[in-house]
Each structure stands twice: as structure tokens, then as C-alpha cells.
Amino acid sequence: MVDQVRSPLSDVVLRREVLLLLGVSLGQSALYSIVSFVGKLTAPAPLSTQTTTLNPSQAPGRPWLDLSYQLLGVLFNVVPALLAIHLLRRDHADVPSSLGLDRRRPAFDLLTGVGITAAIGIPGIGLYVLAKELGINTAVAAANLPDIWWAVPVLILAAIGNAVIEEVVVVGYLLTRLGDLRWGRWPAIVASALLRGSYHLYQGVGGFVGNIVMGLAFGWFFTRTRRLWPLIVAHTLLDVIAYLGYTYLADKVGFLK
């Protein structure tokens, strides 16, 4: 790995730590996603006619209870990212700076994040449409909250939460720990990208492949710059565009149905 001081902890301790953290976060999501994909493949209906629902109501007809559930979901979604940073602090100095989570380069982080959004998002839409046409992806209903005042803020918070946990855990933490374990740069990036793809497999093959490509790009960027903020910005914007775009355009744009 690039520009990294390795942990003094033993390889056994580090491997256990990685497995345990992934086991309570995105590794667990990956296993559920694989099972979900198998279930969809073996369902009577073809994969392309099935719908994957994201951000559903948690208490239909009870808006304040629903809001409470939504906010708790966002809150606890970011806890594994905070745990990852806590674990790295035990044996790495100045973790926010080494992960690119400091405030030294705000203009670079924001503008680069916007650029990455465009570079990933536009081809991503094309891949999604192609995968649906080929029958290897489900339709993704990206936002399914009731028409209520808090729906948009909650979707934005959910996008931020997703970006934080995925980029901190799967990029910053995992690539750092694999570097501690003496993995080469590209084997570590590939492992990170495969994990990212696997917990999106519930959407279908298109979601799996698209997120592997995204993971390769994000992993390469991080190992070159050691900056997570641009990736968090980009991921947040991608999810906000998907969630709000679906909310307002699902009935107007054919490929979103």
C-alpha cells in the first residue's frame, strides 16, 4: 500500500478484527445480498420483472413512528464506520488525516467529489438500463417513502449514511488493514471492490458489476490520494440523485419503472 505505516498488532489480531467488523456491517450485508439474489433467481417470475425496493416506509400510516424508525436506521447505519475509525486509532497515528477525513483540502474534496459523481453516474445509468434490457437486473425502486414533509430530508440523510459507512469501512478501513497485512495494492483494491459488488448483488448482475467497477475506481483513487472526503461526497450525490430522481421522475421516465 502507498504511504502507510503498518500496524504493530499481530496478523492474527488484525484478521479477527477485520472479520468481526465486516461481520457486523457490510460483510453481513453481502451474505444477505447473495441469498437474496439466489431467491430472486429461483423465483417463478423472471429477474427483469422483479422489483427491488429501497428506502421503504417502516410504519405505513403512522408518520411520526415512521420518521423515528428512519432516523434510527440512519444513526445506527454509521456506527460501524465510527467503530472502524476507533479501531484504527489504536495503532495508527492521526487517523482522520491518514484517511483523508480532515479539513485541510475542502475545495479539492468537494470539486473532485462532484467530478467523480459525473464520471461514475452517467455510465452507471447506462449500465443499469442495459442490464434491465438483458434481463439480468431487477427494477430498482430507489425511494418508497410516503408523500410527507420529512421524506426528502430523510432520503438525503440516508444517502449520507450510506456514503459514510461504505467509504470508511470498505475503502479507508479495509484497504488500510489489508495493507497492514501486507497485501499488495491491487489485490487489496480488488478485494474491496468485490465486497462492494457483493452487497449490491440483491439488485441483480448489473448492480454487482457496476459496483465492482465503482469499487475499483474508488480504491485506486484512495490509494493514490489517501482522501476519503471526495468519495463520500461523490457517493452521497449519487445516492441523492437516485433517491430524489426516482421520487420525482418514476412516473415520467420509462426506464425507472
C-alpha positions in Angstrom: 0.0 0.0 0.0 1.0 3.6 -0.5 2.4 5.9 2.2 1.2 3.8 5.1 2.9 2.9 8.4 1.9 -0.6 9.3 0.2 -1.7 12.5 2.2 -3.2 15.3 -0.6 -5.6 16.0 -0.2 -9.3 15.1 -1.7 -10.6 11.8 -4.0 -12.9 13.8 -5.5 -10.0 15.8 -5.9 -7.9 12.6 -7.6 -10.8 10.7 -10.0 -11.3 13.5 -10.7 -7.6 13.8 -11.4 -7.3 10.0 -13.8 -10.3 10.1 -15.6 -9.2 13.2 -16.1 -5.6 11.9 -17.3 -6.8 8.5 -19.5 -9.4 10.2 -21.5 -6.7 12.0 -21.6 -4.4 8.9 -21.1 -4.8 5.2 -19.8 -8.3 5.2 -23.1 -9.3 6.8 -25.0 -7.3 4.1 -23.0 -9.1 1.5 -24.1 -12.5 2.7 -27.8 -11.5 2.9 -27.5 -10.0 -0.6 -26.2 -13.2 -2.1 -29.0 -15.2 -0.5 -31.5 -12.6 -1.7 -30.1 -12.9 -5.3 -30.4 -16.6 -5.2 -34.0 -16.2 -4.0 -34.8 -13.9 -6.9 -33.1 -16.2 -9.5 -35.2 -19.2 -8.3 -38.5 -17.2 -8.1 -41.2 -18.0 -10.7 -41.0 -14.5 -12.2 -38.0 -13.6 -14.4 -35.4 -11.4 -12.8 -36.1 -8.5 -15.1 -39.8 -8.4 -14.0 -39.0 -8.2 -10.3 -38.6 -5.0 -8.3 -36.0 -4.3 -5.6 -37.4 -1.7 -3.1 -35.1 0.7 -1.3 -36.0 3.1 1.5 -39.5 1.8 2.2 -41.8 3.1 4.9 -41.2 1.4 8.2 -44.6 2.2 9.7 -47.2 2.9 7.0 -49.9 5.2 8.1 -48.1 6.3 11.2 -45.8 9.2 10.0 -44.1 10.1 13.4 -43.3 6.5 14.2 -42.1 6.0 10.6 -39.8 9.1 11.0 -38.4 7.7 14.2 -37.6 4.4 12.6 -36.0 6.1 9.6 -33.8 8.3 11.8 -32.7 5.4 13.9 -31.8 3.5 10.8 -29.6 6.3 9.6 -28.0 6.7 13.0 -27.1 3.1 13.5 -26.0 2.7 9.9 -23.0 4.9 10.5 -21.9 3.2 13.8 -19.7 0.6 12.1 -17.8 3.5 10.4 -17.2 5.1 13.7 -16.1 1.8 15.1 -13.7 1.3 12.2 -12.1 4.7 12.9 -11.9 3.8 16.6 -10.1 0.6 15.9 -7.6 2.2 13.6 -6.9 4.9 16.2 -5.4 2.1 18.5 -2.4 1.6 16.3 -2.3 4.3 13.7 -1.4 7.9 14.4 -3.6 10.8 13.2 -6.3 8.6 11.7 -8.5 11.4 10.3 -5.6 12.8 8.3 -4.3 9.4 7.2 -7.8 8.6 5.8 -8.4 12.0 4.3 -11.1 12.9 6.7 -9.6 16.1 7.9 -10.5 19.6 6.7 -7.2 20.6 5.0 -8.5 20.5 1.4 -12.2 21.4 1.3 -12.2 22.8 -2.3 -10.3 19.7 -3.6 -12.6 17.3 -1.8 -15.8 19.0 -2.9 -14.9 19.6 -6.6 -13.2 16.2 -7.0 -16.3 14.6 -5.5 -18.6 16.3 -8.0 -16.3 15.2 -10.8 -16.3 11.6 -9.7 -20.1 11.8 -9.5 -20.3 12.7 -13.1 -17.7 10.2 -14.2 -19.4 7.3 -12.3 -23.1 8.3 -12.5 -23.6 8.8 -16.2 -22.1 5.4 -17.3 -23.9 3.8 -14.3 -27.3 4.8 -15.7 -26.4 3.3 -19.0 -25.3 0.0 -17.3 -28.5 -0.2 -15.3 -30.7 0.3 -18.4 -28.6 -2.3 -20.3 -28.7 -4.8 -17.5 -32.5 -4.5 -17.3 -32.9 -4.9 -21.1 -30.7 -8.1 -20.9 -32.9 -9.5 -18.1 -30.0 -9.7 -15.6 -31.2 -7.0 -13.2 -34.3 -6.2 -11.2 -36.0 -2.8 -11.5 -34.7 -0.7 -8.6 -37.4 1.4 -6.8 -34.9 3.7 -5.1 -37.3 5.6 -2.8 -40.6 4.5 -1.4 -41.4 6.9 1.4 -44.9 8.5 1.8 -45.5 11.9 0.3 -44.7 13.8 3.5 -42.6 16.8 4.6 -39.8 14.7 6.1 -39.3 12.4 3.1 -36.7 14.4 1.2 -34.6 15.2 4.3 -34.6 11.6 5.4 -33.6 10.4 1.9 -30.7 12.9 2.0 -29.6 11.7 5.4 -29.9 8.1 4.2 -27.6 8.9 1.3 -25.1 10.5 3.6 -25.2 7.5 5.9 -24.7 5.0 3.1 -21.7 7.0 1.8 -20.1 7.2 5.2 -20.3 3.5 6.1 -19.3 2.3 2.7 -16.4 4.6 2.0 -15.0 4.5 5.6 -15.3 0.7 6.1 -14.8 -0.7 2.6 -12.2 1.8 1.3 -10.5 3.6 4.2 -10.6 0.9 6.9 -10.3 -2.3 4.7 -7.5 -1.0 2.4 -5.6 0.2 5.5 -5.9 -3.1 7.3 -5.1 -5.2 4.2 -2.0 -3.0 3.9 -1.2 -3.8 7.5 -1.5 -7.5 6.5 1.0 -6.9 3.7 -1.5 -7.3 0.8 -0.3 -5.7 -2.4 -2.1 -2.6 -3.7 -4.2 -4.1 -6.4 -5.1 -7.4 -4.6 -6.5 -5.2 -1.8 -8.3 -2.9 -4.2 -9.9 -5.9 -6.0 -10.9 -7.4 -2.6 -12.6 -4.2 -1.6 -14.3 -3.9 -5.0 -15.6 -7.4 -4.8 -17.0 -6.8 -1.4 -18.8 -3.7 -2.6 -20.3 -5.5 -5.6 -21.4 -8.5 -3.4 -23.5 -6.4 -1.0 -25.3 -4.9 -4.1 -26.0 -8.2 -5.7 -29.6 -8.2 -4.4 -30.2 -5.7 -7.3 -29.0 -8.2 -9.9 -25.9 -8.7 -12.1 -25.9 -5.1 -13.2 -25.7 -3.8 -9.7 -23.0 -6.3 -8.9 -20.8 -5.5 -11.9 -21.4 -1.7 -11.7 -20.4 -1.5 -8.1 -17.3 -3.6 -8.7 -16.2 -1.1 -11.3 -17.0 1.7 -8.9 -15.1 0.0 -6.2 -12.0 -0.4 -8.4 -12.1 3.3 -9.2 -12.7 4.4 -5.6 -9.9 2.1 -4.3 -7.4 3.3 -6.9 -8.3 6.9 -6.1 -7.9 6.4 -2.3 -4.5 4.6 -2.6 -3.3 7.5 -4.8 -4.6 10.4 -2.7 -5.4 9.0 0.8 -8.5 11.2 0.7 -11.9 9.8 1.6 -13.9 13.0 1.6 -14.2 13.2 -2.3 -15.5 9.6 -2.3 -18.0 10.4 0.4 -19.2 13.5 -1.5 -19.5 11.5 -4.7 -21.3 8.6 -3.1 -23.7 10.9 -1.3 -24.5 12.8 -4.5 -25.0 9.6 -6.5 -27.5 8.3 -3.9 -29.3 11.7 -3.5 -29.7 11.8 -7.3 -31.0 8.3 -7.4 -33.4 8.7 -4.5 -34.8 12.1 -5.4 -34.8 11.3 -9.1 -36.9 8.2 -8.5 -39.2 10.1 -6.2 -40.0 12.8 -8.7 -39.5 11.1 -12.0 -40.6 7.5 -11.6 -43.9 8.1 -13.3 -42.4 10.2 -16.1 -39.2 8.2 -17.2 -39.7 4.8 -18.7 -36.5 3.0 -17.5 -37.3 3.9 -13.9 -40.4 1.8 -13.8 
